[in-house]
Amino acid sequence: MTIEDDLKVDLLDLATDAAAQPTLYHNWAIKYAEAHSKKVRIREKIRVDKIRIKQEFDDRRSGLEVTVRDNWADYSTERISDAKITATVTTLADFKEAQEAYLAALEELNQEIAEATREDLIMEAARDAMQQRQESIRTAAKLYLGGYFSETPINPILKEAKEAQNKDTQQKIKVALKKRM
């Protein structure tokens, strides 16, 4: 069932809705707990994955720095320095490719946590909505007890039976009154 279906309150059958409420709340609370647990697991996995992909990027960059240092004459005629090596490495296609791969991997990880967070928040809202449903049932019951719905038939069949009984009673009263006269 969907949350929309489970949130519906039947004003003509509050007893059934009230009886089902604890089970519905429990089911949605479990779904929320699962979504929250999944988000926490993903967040922890992503922390490790970010370290791993950062290490891979750093290893690739270091390898490029070593290559540039070993073959400095192929890149420049200036005197070698760490700053010049770093500047040269950042212009290399291999470095740009590694950097793009690193950023794409980070983006993918961030998207994964965003989706888990979204699901977590939706399930939290569903659980909270089920709490509000309980309050709606209470409010409707109080309104019934207070007579708020007294002019509203609880059941159309009962309304018809009541009207038929009223007509029958009115007819009997008319007959009884005519006999007295």
N, C-alpha and C positions, 0 to 999 in steps of 0.2 A: 504494500500500500504506500501511497505517497503521503507526505506530511499534510498536504491540503485535504486529503480524504480523512486522515486521522484527526484533524483539528475540528471537523464538523461536529456541531452539537445539535441533536434532534430535540427541539423543544417539546415534542409530543412524547418523547421517551427518555426523559432525564435519568430514570432509574438505571436503564441499560447503559447509558453513557457514563454515569457515575461509577457503575460496576466495572466498566472496561477501562476507566481512566488509569488506574495503577499499572496495568499491563502495558497500555500504550506508552505511558511515561517511561516505564522500565525499558521498553524496546528502543525508544529514541535516546534514552540516556546511554544505553549500551552502544548504539551507533555513534553517539558523540564520543564516548570513551575510546572506541576503536579509531575514529578519525583523529582524535587528539594524540593517541599513542603512535599512530602512523606518522603524524607530523613530527613528533619528537624523535622517532627513529630516523626519519629522513633528514632532519636537522643534524643529528649526530653523524650520519653517513656523509652528509655534505661537508661537514667540517673536515673529515678525513680526506674526502675526495679533493677538496680545495688544496689541502697541503700536498697531496700527491700530484695534482696537475701543476701546481706552482713549482714543485721540485722538478718535474719533467721539463717545464719551460726554462727554469734556471740551468738545468743540465745542458739543454740544447744551446742556450746563450753562452754558457761557459765553453762548450765545445767550439762554438764560432769564435769566441775570443782567443782561444788557443790557436785555432787555425789562422786567424788574422795576425796574432803575435808571431807565429812561426813563419809566416809568409808576408811580413810587413812590407817588404820591398815591392810586392805586387800591388799594394794598396796606396802607398804614399812614399814620397822621397823625404818627408819631414822626419825629424827626430822622434822616435817611438816614446809614447807615454800611455799610462792607463786611460786617461781621459780621451786621447786620440783613438785608442783601440775601441773603447766603448762607443764613441761617436761613429766610428767606421762600421762597427757591428750593427748599429741601429739602421744603417742604410742598406744592409744586405737583404736580398729577397728571401733568403732562408730565415733570417731573423723576423722579418715581417710576416712570413708564413707561420712561424712558431707563435708569434704574438697573436695573430688572428685565431689560431687554433686554441690558444690559452683563453682568449676573451670569449670565444664561442663556447668553450667548455664551461666557463664561469656563468655565462648567460643561461646555458642549459640547466646548470645546477640551481641557479636562482629561480628559474621558471618552475623547476620541480618543487622547491620549497614554497613558492607562491601558490601553486596548485594545492599542495597539502594544507597550507594555511587557509585557503579558501574553503576547502572541504571541511576543515575543522570548524571554521566560523559558521558555516551553514548548519552543521550538525549541532553546534552549541545553540544557535538560534531556534532550531527545531525543538531541542530539549526545553528551552525557555518557553517556547510557544505552547508546549504541552502543559507546563505549569500554569500558563494563562488560561488554557482550556479548562483546567480544574476550577479556576476562579470563575470562569464563565458559567460553568455548571452550577456552582454555588449561588451565583447571582440570579440565574434563571429560577432555581428552586426557591429562593427567597421571594422573588417576584410572584411566583405561583402561590406561595403561602400567603403573601400579602394581598392576593386577589387581583393583581395587575392584569391577569389574563382571564378574569371571570366572564367577560363578554365574548371571549374568543373560545370557540369549541376546542376541546382537547382532541376530540376525534370526530370526524364528519359523520360517522355511523351513529355515534352517541347523540349528536346534534339532531339527526333525523328522528331517532327514537324518541328524544325528548320532545320534539315538535309534534310528533304523532300522538304521544301520550298527552300533551297539553290539549290538542284538538279533541281527543277522546274525552278527556276530563271536562272540557268546556261543553261538549255535546251532552254529557251526562247531567251537568248542572242545569242546562237549558231544559232538558226533559223533566228533571226534578222540579224546576220552577213552574213549568206549565201544569204539572200535576197538582200543585198546590193551589193554583188559581182556579 
